[in-house]
Amino acid sequence: MKTMNVRRRLVAAAMALGLVTALAACGDDDSDSGGSGGGSGDKDITVGIIEGWTDYTSMGYMWKNLLEADGYNVEIKSIPDNGPMYAAVAKGDIDMMASGWPEVTQKQYWDQYQDDLEDLDTWYDNAKLTLAVPTYTDIDSIDELADNADMFDSTITGIEAGAGLTGVVKDSVIPEYGLDDYELQTSSTTAMLAELKKATDAKEDLLVTLWRPFWANTAFPVKDLEDPKGALGDPEGLHVLARSGFSDDYPEIADMIGKAKMDDEQYGSLEDLVANKYADDPAKAIDEWLKANPDWAKTLQG
């Protein structure tokens, strides 16, 4: 729940982005057991996910649902981290990964394996780290925080101490904006969300570390603070990446993926179902979301 220059910080932030729970270990499906291998007429597709990353899980089960409706046999494969994921797709052991971050956060893996990968398209184009406040709070930019420390009790309510997002705020945002009077309070994502709920229910001001895409941006009345100095890094896109030759073997799937786009509201509602309402049954979350958003699937056809 995803630079020392900015780029290096964002690579470190991969563990924070999209992560709510710890990364899941590999399940019974071994990433070396082989993917579909492609081929004309082959109806078997393997989709790689990292289960603790809700963008991978949400979009992995989304493609499983849509492709199985078109007659494909889709197997979800869990991989423990992004390095092994890129390697497995590049080898052809997995046909496609549901949500790669090749522009910045995972650029080193893209640079290493890109000759054996295909970028099928970007499904979300605004992945980023943020500082956020409730929508009713009367500031709009990080550069207003230094003069308004009392509004937030000089506290930035953060997540895990070891998260990349925490490091970016500590090492980049605080010094860049002169926020030395603030304490970056770390605990856990769950604790941060509990404080956010408490504050917004009571219409109180609160300053929190967040990121996009993340369901909390839809579930709570919050707004991103502008970052005129770029201390949090540039936005990047989330991509569906596949093994080399995939689009030749499955041109109809590549065409569908190329049409699949989600905005913040669409993805936030999807991830909320996957991460919260149906945390133990992502397939059911996808069913409910598609029933509530029938027009989205229609845009992928024809």
Contacts in CASP RR format, 6 or more apart in sequence:
PFRMAT RR
TARGET T0000
AUTHOR 0000-0000-0000
METHOD contacts of the structure
MODEL  1
MKTMNVRRRLVAAAMALGLVTALAACGDDDSDSGGSGGGSGDKDITVGII
EGWTDYTSMGYMWKNLLEADGYNVEIKSIPDNGPMYAAVAKGDIDMMASG
WPEVTQKQYWDQYQDDLEDLDTWYDNAKLTLAVPTYTDIDSIDELADNAD
MFDSTITGIEAGAGLTGVVKDSVIPEYGLDDYELQTSSTTAMLAELKKAT
DAKEDLLVTLWRPFWANTAFPVKDLEDPKGALGDPEGLHVLARSGFSDDY
PEIADMIGKAKMDDEQYGSLEDLVANKYADDPAKAIDEWLKANPDWAKTL
QG
1 16 0 8 1.000
1 17 0 8 1.000
1 18 0 8 1.000
1 19 0 8 1.000
1 20 0 8 1.000
1 21 0 8 1.000
1 52 0 8 1.000
1 53 0 8 1.000
1 54 0 8 1.000
1 55 0 8 1.000
1 189 0 8 1.000
1 211 0 8 1.000
1 214 0 8 1.000
1 271 0 8 1.000
1 275 0 8 1.000
2 13 0 8 1.000
2 14 0 8 1.000
2 16 0 8 1.000
2 17 0 8 1.000
2 18 0 8 1.000
2 19 0 8 1.000
2 55 0 8 1.000
2 101 0 8 1.000
2 105 0 8 1.000
2 127 0 8 1.000
2 129 0 8 1.000
2 211 0 8 1.000
3 9 0 8 1.000
3 10 0 8 1.000
3 11 0 8 1.000
3 172 0 8 1.000
3 233 0 8 1.000
4 171 0 8 1.000
6 172 0 8 1.000
6 230 0 8 1.000
6 231 0 8 1.000
6 233 0 8 1.000
6 234 0 8 1.000
7 104 0 8 1.000
7 107 0 8 1.000
9 164 0 8 1.000
9 167 0 8 1.000
9 168 0 8 1.000
9 171 0 8 1.000
9 172 0 8 1.000
9 233 0 8 1.000
10 104 0 8 1.000
10 105 0 8 1.000
10 129 0 8 1.000
10 168 0 8 1.000
10 233 0 8 1.000
10 236 0 8 1.000
11 104 0 8 1.000
11 105 0 8 1.000
11 106 0 8 1.000
11 107 0 8 1.000
11 108 0 8 1.000
12 164 0 8 1.000
12 167 0 8 1.000
12 168 0 8 1.000
13 105 0 8 1.000
13 129 0 8 1.000
13 163 0 8 1.000
13 164 0 8 1.000
13 165 0 8 1.000
13 167 0 8 1.000
13 168 0 8 1.000
13 211 0 8 1.000
14 82 0 8 1.000
14 101 0 8 1.000
14 105 0 8 1.000
14 106 0 8 1.000
14 164 0 8 1.000
15 23 0 8 1.000
15 162 0 8 1.000
15 163 0 8 1.000
15 164 0 8 1.000
16 129 0 8 1.000
16 159 0 8 1.000
16 160 0 8 1.000
16 163 0 8 1.000
16 164 0 8 1.000
16 165 0 8 1.000
16 166 0 8 1.000
16 211 0 8 1.000
17 101 0 8 1.000
17 105 0 8 1.000
17 127 0 8 1.000
17 129 0 8 1.000
17 165 0 8 1.000
17 211 0 8 1.000
17 214 0 8 1.000
18 53 0 8 1.000
18 54 0 8 1.000
18 55 0 8 1.000
18 211 0 8 1.000
18 213 0 8 1.000
18 214 0 8 1.000
19 52 0 8 1.000
19 53 0 8 1.000
19 54 0 8 1.000
19 163 0 8 1.000
19 189 0 8 1.000
20 52 0 8 1.000
20 54 0 8 1.000
20 189 0 8 1.000
20 190 0 8 1.000
20 275 0 8 1.000
21 52 0 8 1.000
22 52 0 8 1.000
23 50 0 8 1.000
23 51 0 8 1.000
23 52 0 8 1.000
23 53 0 8 1.000
23 80 0 8 1.000
23 81 0 8 1.000
24 50 0 8 1.000
24 51 0 8 1.000
24 52 0 8 1.000
24 78 0 8 1.000
24 80 0 8 1.000
25 78 0 8 1.000
25 80 0 8 1.000
26 78 0 8 1.000
26 79 0 8 1.000
26 80 0 8 1.000
27 78 0 8 1.000
29 75 0 8 1.000
29 76 0 8 1.000
29 77 0 8 1.000
29 78 0 8 1.000
31 77 0 8 1.000
31 79 0 8 1.000
31 84 0 8 1.000
31 88 0 8 1.000
31 93 0 8 1.000
31 94 0 8 1.000
32 88 0 8 1.000
32 93 0 8 1.000
33 93 0 8 1.000
34 46 0 8 1.000
34 92 0 8 1.000
34 93 0 8 1.000
34 94 0 8 1.000
35 44 0 8 1.000
35 46 0 8 1.000
35 75 0 8 1.000
35 77 0 8 1.000
35 92 0 8 1.000
35 93 0 8 1.000
35 94 0 8 1.000
35 95 0 8 1.000
36 42 0 8 1.000
36 44 0 8 1.000
36 45 0 8 1.000
36 46 0 8 1.000
36 95 0 8 1.000
37 92 0 8 1.000
37 95 0 8 1.000
37 243 0 8 1.000
37 249 0 8 1.000
38 44 0 8 1.000
38 95 0 8 1.000
38 246 0 8 1.000
38 249 0 8 1.000
38 250 0 8 1.000
39 249 0 8 1.000
40 249 0 8 1.000
42 249 0 8 1.000
43 71 0 8 1.000
43 72 0 8 1.000
43 73 0 8 1.000
44 72 0 8 1.000
44 73 0 8 1.000
44 75 0 8 1.000
45 67 0 8 1.000
45 72 0 8 1.000
45 73 0 8 1.000
45 74 0 8 1.000
45 75 0 8 1.000
45 95 0 8 1.000
45 96 0 8 1.000
45 250 0 8 1.000
45 253 0 8 1.000
46 74 0 8 1.000
46 75 0 8 1.000
46 76 0 8 1.000
46 77 0 8 1.000
46 93 0 8 1.000
46 94 0 8 1.000
46 95 0 8 1.000
46 96 0 8 1.000
47 60 0 8 1.000
47 63 0 8 1.000
47 64 0 8 1.000
47 74 0 8 1.000
47 75 0 8 1.000
47 76 0 8 1.000
47 77 0 8 1.000
47 94 0 8 1.000
47 95 0 8 1.000
47 96 0 8 1.000
47 97 0 8 1.000
47 98 0 8 1.000
48 56 0 8 1.000
48 60 0 8 1.000
48 76 0 8 1.000
48 77 0 8 1.000
48 78 0 8 1.000
48 79 0 8 1.000
48 85 0 8 1.000
48 88 0 8 1.000
48 89 0 8 1.000
48 94 0 8 1.000
48 96 0 8 1.000
48 97 0 8 1.000
48 98 0 8 1.000
49 56 0 8 1.000
49 57 0 8 1.000
49 60 0 8 1.000
49 61 0 8 1.000
49 76 0 8 1.000
49 77 0 8 1.000
49 78 0 8 1.000
49 79 0 8 1.000
49 97 0 8 1.000
49 98 0 8 1.000
50 56 0 8 1.000
50 57 0 8 1.000
50 78 0 8 1.000
50 79 0 8 1.000
50 80 0 8 1.000
50 81 0 8 1.000
50 82 0 8 1.000
50 85 0 8 1.000
51 57 0 8 1.000
51 78 0 8 1.000
53 99 0 8 1.000
54 214 0 8 1.000
54 215 0 8 1.000
54 271 0 8 1.000
54 274 0 8 1.000
54 275 0 8 1.000
55 98 0 8 1.000
55 99 0 8 1.000
55 124 0 8 1.000
55 213 0 8 1.000
55 238 0 8 1.000
55 267 0 8 1.000
55 271 0 8 1.000
56 97 0 8 1.000
56 98 0 8 1.000
56 99 0 8 1.000
56 100 0 8 1.000
57 98 0 8 1.000
57 274 0 8 1.000
57 282 0 8 1.000
58 98 0 8 1.000
58 99 0 8 1.000
58 267 0 8 1.000
58 270 0 8 1.000
58 271 0 8 1.000
58 274 0 8 1.000
58 282 0 8 1.000
58 285 0 8 1.000
58 286 0 8 1.000
59 98 0 8 1.000
59 99 0 8 1.000
59 123 0 8 1.000
59 240 0 8 1.000
60 76 0 8 1.000
60 98 0 8 1.000
60 99 0 8 1.000
61 76 0 8 1.000
61 274 0 8 1.000
61 282 0 8 1.000
61 283 0 8 1.000
61 285 0 8 1.000
61 286 0 8 1.000
62 98 0 8 1.000
62 270 0 8 1.000
62 286 0 8 1.000
63 74 0 8 1.000
63 96 0 8 1.000
63 98 0 8 1.000
63 240 0 8 1.000
63 257 0 8 1.000
64 74 0 8 1.000
64 76 0 8 1.000
64 283 0 8 1.000
64 286 0 8 1.000
65 283 0 8 1.000
65 286 0 8 1.000
65 287 0 8 1.000
65 290 0 8 1.000
66 256 0 8 1.000
66 297 0 8 1.000
66 300 0 8 1.000
67 74 0 8 1.000
67 253 0 8 1.000
68 74 0 8 1.000
70 252 0 8 1.000
72 253 0 8 1.000
77 88 0 8 1.000
77 94 0 8 1.000
79 85 0 8 1.000
79 88 0 8 1.000
79 94 0 8 1.000
82 100 0 8 1.000
82 101 0 8 1.000
82 106 0 8 1.000
82 109 0 8 1.000
83 106 0 8 1.000
83 109 0 8 1.000
85 94 0 8 1.000
85 97 0 8 1.000
85 109 0 8 1.000
86 97 0 8 1.000
86 106 0 8 1.000
86 109 0 8 1.000
86 110 0 8 1.000
86 112 0 8 1.000
86 113 0 8 1.000
86 117 0 8 1.000
86 241 0 8 1.000
87 113 0 8 1.000
88 94 0 8 1.000
89 95 0 8 1.000
89 96 0 8 1.000
89 97 0 8 1.000
89 113 0 8 1.000
89 117 0 8 1.000
89 241 0 8 1.000
89 242 0 8 1.000
89 243 0 8 1.000
90 113 0 8 1.000
90 116 0 8 1.000
90 117 0 8 1.000
90 243 0 8 1.000
90 244 0 8 1.000
91 116 0 8 1.000
91 243 0 8 1.000
92 116 0 8 1.000
92 243 0 8 1.000
94 243 0 8 1.000
95 242 0 8 1.000
95 243 0 8 1.000
95 246 0 8 1.000
96 120 0 8 1.000
96 240 0 8 1.000
96 241 0 8 1.000
96 242 0 8 1.000
96 243 0 8 1.000
96 246 0 8 1.000
97 240 0 8 1.000
97 241 0 8 1.000
97 242 0 8 1.000
98 240 0 8 1.000
99 123 0 8 1.000
99 238 0 8 1.000
99 239 0 8 1.000
99 240 0 8 1.000
100 106 0 8 1.000
100 238 0 8 1.000
100 239 0 8 1.000
100 240 0 8 1.000
100 241 0 8 1.000
101 127 0 8 1.000
101 236 0 8 1.000
101 237 0 8 1.000
101 238 0 8 1.000
101 239 0 8 1.000
102 109 0 8 1.000
102 110 0 8 1.000
102 114 0 8 1.000
102 119 0 8 1.000
102 239 0 8 1.000
102 241 0 8 1.000
103 110 0 8 1.000
103 236 0 8 1.000
103 237 0 8 1.000
103 239 0 8 1.000
104 233 0 8 1.000
104 234 0 8 1.000
104 236 0 8 1.000
105 127 0 8 1.000
105 236 0 8 1.000
110 117 0 8 1.000
115 244 0 8 1.000
116 243 0 8 1.000
116 244 0 8 1.000
117 241 0 8 1.000
117 242 0 8 1.000
117 243 0 8 1.000
117 244 0 8 1.000
118 241 0 8 1.000
118 242 0 8 1.000
118 243 0 8 1.000
118 244 0 8 1.000
118 245 0 8 1.000
118 246 0 8 1.000
118 247 0 8 1.000
119 239 0 8 1.000
119 240 0 8 1.000
119 241 0 8 1.000
120 239 0 8 1.000
120 240 0 8 1.000
120 241 0 8 1.000
120 242 0 8 1.000
120 246 0 8 1.000
120 247 0 8 1.000
120 254 0 8 1.000
120 257 0 8 1.000
120 258 0 8 1.000
121 239 0 8 1.000
121 240 0 8 1.000
121 257 0 8 1.000
121 258 0 8 1.000
121 260 0 8 1.000
122 237 0 8 1.000
122 238 0 8 1.000
122 239 0 8 1.000
122 261 0 8 1.000
123 238 0 8 1.000
123 239 0 8 1.000
123 240 0 8 1.000
123 257 0 8 1.000
123 260 0 8 1.000
123 261 0 8 1.000
123 262 0 8 1.000
124 213 0 8 1.000
124 237 0 8 1.000
124 238 0 8 1.000
124 261 0 8 1.000
124 262 0 8 1.000
124 267 0 8 1.000
125 235 0 8 1.000
125 237 0 8 1.000
125 238 0 8 1.000
125 261 0 8 1.000
126 212 0 8 1.000
126 213 0 8 1.000
126 235 0 8 1.000
126 237 0 8 1.000
126 264 0 8 1.000
127 211 0 8 1.000
127 212 0 8 1.000
127 213 0 8 1.000
127 235 0 8 1.000
127 236 0 8 1.000
127 237 0 8 1.000
127 238 0 8 1.000
128 211 0 8 1.000
128 212 0 8 1.000
128 232 0 8 1.000
128 233 0 8 1.000
128 234 0 8 1.000
128 235 0 8 1.000
128 236 0 8 1.000
129 165 0 8 1.000
129 168 0 8 1.000
129 209 0 8 1.000
129 210 0 8 1.000
129 211 0 8 1.000
129 232 0 8 1.000
129 233 0 8 1.000
130 209 0 8 1.000
130 210 0 8 1.000
130 211 0 8 1.000
130 212 0 8 1.000
130 224 0 8 1.000
130 225 0 8 1.000
130 227 0 8 1.000
130 232 0 8 1.000
131 142 0 8 1.000
131 145 0 8 1.000
131 156 0 8 1.000
131 169 0 8 1.000
131 173 0 8 1.000
131 207 0 8 1.000
131 208 0 8 1.000
131 209 0 8 1.000
131 210 0 8 1.000
131 224 0 8 1.000
131 225 0 8 1.000
131 227 0 8 1.000
131 232 0 8 1.000
132 207 0 8 1.000
132 208 0 8 1.000
132 209 0 8 1.000
132 210 0 8 1.000
132 217 0 8 1.000
132 222 0 8 1.000
132 223 0 8 1.000
132 224 0 8 1.000
132 225 0 8 1.000
133 139 0 8 1.000
133 205 0 8 1.000
133 206 0 8 1.000
133 207 0 8 1.000
133 208 0 8 1.000
133 222 0 8 1.000
133 223 0 8 1.000
133 225 0 8 1.000
134 199 0 8 1.000
134 200 0 8 1.000
134 203 0 8 1.000
134 204 0 8 1.000
134 205 0 8 1.000
134 206 0 8 1.000
134 220 0 8 1.000
134 221 0 8 1.000
134 222 0 8 1.000
134 223 0 8 1.000
135 221 0 8 1.000
135 222 0 8 1.000
135 223 0 8 1.000
136 203 0 8 1.000
136 221 0 8 1.000
137 151 0 8 1.000
137 205 0 8 1.000
137 206 0 8 1.000
137 223 0 8 1.000
139 145 0 8 1.000
139 148 0 8 1.000
139 151 0 8 1.000
139 225 0 8 1.000
140 223 0 8 1.000
140 225 0 8 1.000
140 226 0 8 1.000
141 225 0 8 1.000
141 226 0 8 1.000
141 227 0 8 1.000
141 228 0 8 1.000
142 173 0 8 1.000
142 177 0 8 1.000
142 225 0 8 1.000
142 226 0 8 1.000
142 227 0 8 1.000
142 228 0 8 1.000
142 229 0 8 1.000
142 231 0 8 1.000
143 177 0 8 1.000
143 226 0 8 1.000
143 228 0 8 1.000
143 229 0 8 1.000
144 225 0 8 1.000
145 152 0 8 1.000
145 177 0 8 1.000
145 179 0 8 1.000
145 182 0 8 1.000
145 207 0 8 1.000
145 225 0 8 1.000
146 177 0 8 1.000
146 178 0 8 1.000
146 179 0 8 1.000
146 181 0 8 1.000
149 179 0 8 1.000
149 181 0 8 1.000
149 182 0 8 1.000
151 205 0 8 1.000
152 182 0 8 1.000
152 205 0 8 1.000
152 206 0 8 1.000
152 207 0 8 1.000
154 181 0 8 1.000
154 182 0 8 1.000
154 183 0 8 1.000
155 182 0 8 1.000
155 183 0 8 1.000
155 185 0 8 1.000
155 207 0 8 1.000
156 169 0 8 1.000
156 179 0 8 1.000
156 182 0 8 1.000
156 183 0 8 1.000
156 184 0 8 1.000
156 185 0 8 1.000
156 207 0 8 1.000
156 208 0 8 1.000
156 209 0 8 1.000
157 185 0 8 1.000
157 192 0 8 1.000
157 195 0 8 1.000
157 196 0 8 1.000
157 206 0 8 1.000
157 207 0 8 1.000
157 208 0 8 1.000
157 209 0 8 1.000
158 165 0 8 1.000
158 166 0 8 1.000
158 169 0 8 1.000
158 184 0 8 1.000
158 185 0 8 1.000
158 186 0 8 1.000
158 187 0 8 1.000
158 192 0 8 1.000
158 208 0 8 1.000
158 209 0 8 1.000
159 165 0 8 1.000
159 166 0 8 1.000
159 186 0 8 1.000
159 187 0 8 1.000
159 188 0 8 1.000
159 189 0 8 1.000
159 192 0 8 1.000
159 209 0 8 1.000
160 166 0 8 1.000
160 186 0 8 1.000
160 187 0 8 1.000
160 188 0 8 1.000
160 189 0 8 1.000
161 186 0 8 1.000
162 186 0 8 1.000
165 209 0 8 1.000
165 211 0 8 1.000
166 184 0 8 1.000
166 186 0 8 1.000
166 209 0 8 1.000
168 231 0 8 1.000
168 232 0 8 1.000
168 233 0 8 1.000
169 184 0 8 1.000
169 209 0 8 1.000
169 232 0 8 1.000
170 184 0 8 1.000
172 231 0 8 1.000
172 232 0 8 1.000
173 179 0 8 1.000
173 227 0 8 1.000
173 231 0 8 1.000
173 232 0 8 1.000
174 180 0 8 1.000
174 182 0 8 1.000
174 184 0 8 1.000
176 229 0 8 1.000
176 230 0 8 1.000
176 231 0 8 1.000
177 229 0 8 1.000
177 231 0 8 1.000
192 208 0 8 1.000
192 209 0 8 1.000
193 216 0 8 1.000
195 206 0 8 1.000
195 208 0 8 1.000
196 206 0 8 1.000
196 208 0 8 1.000
196 216 0 8 1.000
196 220 0 8 1.000
196 222 0 8 1.000
197 220 0 8 1.000
198 204 0 8 1.000
199 205 0 8 1.000
199 206 0 8 1.000
200 206 0 8 1.000
200 220 0 8 1.000
200 221 0 8 1.000
200 222 0 8 1.000
208 222 0 8 1.000
210 216 0 8 1.000
210 217 0 8 1.000
210 222 0 8 1.000
210 224 0 8 1.000
212 224 0 8 1.000
212 264 0 8 1.000
213 238 0 8 1.000
213 262 0 8 1.000
213 264 0 8 1.000
213 267 0 8 1.000
213 268 0 8 1.000
213 271 0 8 1.000
214 268 0 8 1.000
214 271 0 8 1.000
215 268 0 8 1.000
215 269 0 8 1.000
215 271 0 8 1.000
215 272 0 8 1.000
215 275 0 8 1.000
215 276 0 8 1.000
216 222 0 8 1.000
217 264 0 8 1.000
217 268 0 8 1.000
218 264 0 8 1.000
218 265 0 8 1.000
218 268 0 8 1.000
218 269 0 8 1.000
218 272 0 8 1.000
219 268 0 8 1.000
219 272 0 8 1.000
227 233 0 8 1.000
240 257 0 8 1.000
240 258 0 8 1.000
240 260 0 8 1.000
242 254 0 8 1.000
246 253 0 8 1.000
246 254 0 8 1.000
247 254 0 8 1.000
256 300 0 8 1.000
256 301 0 8 1.000
259 299 0 8 1.000
259 300 0 8 1.000
260 299 0 8 1.000
260 300 0 8 1.000
262 270 0 8 1.000
262 296 0 8 1.000
266 293 0 8 1.000
266 296 0 8 1.000
269 289 0 8 1.000
269 292 0 8 1.000
269 293 0 8 1.000
270 285 0 8 1.000
270 286 0 8 1.000
270 289 0 8 1.000
273 285 0 8 1.000
273 286 0 8 1.000
273 288 0 8 1.000
273 289 0 8 1.000
274 282 0 8 1.000
274 285 0 8 1.000
274 286 0 8 1.000
277 285 0 8 1.000
277 288 0 8 1.000
278 284 0 8 1.000
278 285 0 8 1.000
278 288 0 8 1.000
290 296 0 8 1.000
290 297 0 8 1.000
END
